[in-house]
Amino acid sequence: MKLDKKDLLLYAVTDRHWLGENTLCDVVKQSLLGGATFVQLREKELDYENFLAEAKSLKELCLQCGVPFVINDNVDLAIEIDADGVHVGQDDMEAGAVREKLGSDKIIGVSAQTVKEALLAEKRGADYLGVGAVFPTNSKDDALEVPFSELKAICDAVSIPVVAIGGITQDNVCELAGSGIDGIAVISAIFGQEDIRAATEKLKSSVIDLVENNNG
């Protein structure tokens, strides 16, 4: 699947912490109906069989909506279900090795916090970068904050799309204006809201304005 940077406008990252009585498919469907443009399945606790079943269900849902679907970290599972790609962190398999396993037609995202990491990921074949945490976040215990100046420097340094992640909400997303990002990745700003569809619609509208101003 060829990645269009517009696909990265509003990137939804799953987290079962927010499910309540809903299923993951239920909440992801609501985010897609609200306009989410990209979905990453992030799963840290499920056993392989349940992870596999969940991934297959979400892949089908995203396929129906024409939205790219990637797996966080787990390259083998991404291959098994023929996901659109994977997202890997700095401590996971490096992008070049991922590309060798996945092939040329899959999407590879890489987390980066510095210009050096960003340039290396691009050189090794990353299709996009996830940069953060741009604000304080509770979703990742070891997340270090990336200052606005570094986020902007990364956007200026690379030619591949950059997605900001970490602690982004409806209230603070406007603070990323002028950074050069192509989109935002969020968890609780969508999945932690009472009305997921409405929250997604509102956030997407804000991101469209922000990205248009960045590129204007």
N, C-alpha and C positions, 0 to 999 in steps of 0.2 A: 504493500500500500504506500503510495507516494504521499508524503506529508505536506499539507498546505498550512502555512503559518496561521491562517484564519481558524484552523481546527483547534488551535491552542488558546483561543480567546478566553474560554471559561472551562477550566480543566478540573474535573471533579475527582477527588481521591476518596475512596471508600474507607469507612471505619465503623466496625460493628458496635463500637461503644455507644453510638447514637441510635441504634435500631429500635429500642423499646420493644413493642409488640409487633413491629413490622419486619418483613423479610428484607434482605439486601436488595433483591430484585424490585421490591415495592418502592424503596426509597430511590434507587437509581432511576427507575422509570419516571418517577416524579421530577427528578432533576433533568432528565432528558426532555420531558414535556415542557419544562421551564426554560430550556434552551442551552443546557450544558453541551459543550462542543467536543469533549474528550473525556474518557473515563479510564482511570487507573484502579485496578483491583489491588488493594494493599491489605494483606492478610498475614498476621504474625502468629496466630494461635491455633488455627484450624489444622486438623490432621489432613494428610494428602488427599484422601478420597473425598472428603467434604469440600476441600479447597478446589479440587478438580471439578466436582459437580457444580459448585458455585460459579467457577470460571466459565464453564460451558454455558450456563444460563445467562450470565451477563454478556458473554460474547454474542449470543443470539439476539439479545435485546438491543445491544449497540448496533449490530448488523442491520436490524430492522429500521433503526433510526438513522443509519448512515453516519455513525459517529465512531471514530477510532477507539479501539479498546486495547489497553496494554496491561501487562502484569508487572507488579513491583518485585524486583529482585530475582524471581524464580524463572530462569531461562528455560530450564527443562520442561516446566509446566506450560510455558508459553508455546514451546515447540509442539508439545503434545496436543494442545487444543487449537493450534494454528491461530493464535492471537495475532493482532496487528503488530505487536512488538513488546518491548520490555522497557522498564525504567530501572536504572541501577545507580547505587550510591558510590561514593568514593571508596568504601570498604568492600564493595562487591566486585564481581568480574569486570575487568576494564573493557571499554567499548570495542576495541579491536578484536578481543577474544569473543565477545558477544556477537559481533558481526560475522565472524567465522562460523559460529554455530547457527545463527539465525538465517544467514543469507542476505543478499543485497536488497531484497524487496520488503524488508521489515523495518519498523520504526524503532530507533534506539534513543532513549532519553537518558541523560546523565546529570546527576546532582553536582553542583559546583558552588564554591564559596569565594573563590579568588579568580583573578584574571588568569593566573598561571594554570589552575585546574581547568578553567573554561577553554583556554586555547589548546590544551592537551586533549581534552575530550573531543573538541572539534577535529583536531588533527587525526584522531583515532577512529573517526567515523560517526560520531554522535549526530543525530538529526535535530535535536533540540536540547536545551539546558534547562534544568530546574534550579533556580538560584534562591537561596534563603538559609535561615529564616530571616525574612525582611522585617518582621515584627516579633515580639515575644509570643511563644506558642506553647501550649500544653500537649500537643499531639505527638511530639517527639521529645523524649527526655534529654537527649544529648544535642539538641539543635543549638548551634551557635548563631548569633545574629550577624547578618551581613548589612553593613551600613549603606545608606542610599548612594554614597559616593562610589562604593565598590560595585554595587548593582549597575549603576550607570556606566562605570568603566568596563564592566563585562559586556554590556550591551554594545558599547562602542568598539570593543576589541574583536568580537566574533561576527561572522556572517550568517550563522544559523540562528533560528528563533530562540528567544529567552522568555521563560515563564517565571514569574516571581511566586514564591511560596512561603508560608509560615506566618500564622497569626493574622492573615488578611481578613477583614470584615467589611460589611457595607459602610461602616462609619470611617474606616481609615484608608480604604482603597484609593481615595483621591490623593493621598500623600505620595503615591507612586507616580504621579504625573511628571513628565519630563525625564523619566528614567530610561526610556527607550524600549521597555518591555513589550512583548507581543501578546501577553495574556497573563492570567493569574491562575494558580492552582489552590484550591481550598478544600477543607473538610467540613469543619463545624459551621462555616458561614452558609453552607447549604444544608448539610445533613443534620446539623444541630438545631435547625429552625423548625418551628411548629408547622408552618406551611412551606414545605420544601419547594414546591413548584413556584409559588409566588416569590419566595426569597431568591430563587435562581433567576427568575425573570428580572427582578429589580437589580440584582448584582450584575447581570449580563449587560443591562442598559448602561450602568455606570462604567463597566470595563470598555464597552464600545466607545464611549465618549473619551475615556482616558487614552486608549490606544490610538484613536483618530488624532487626538491632540499631540501624542508622542510623535506620530508620523507626519503631522501636518506642517 
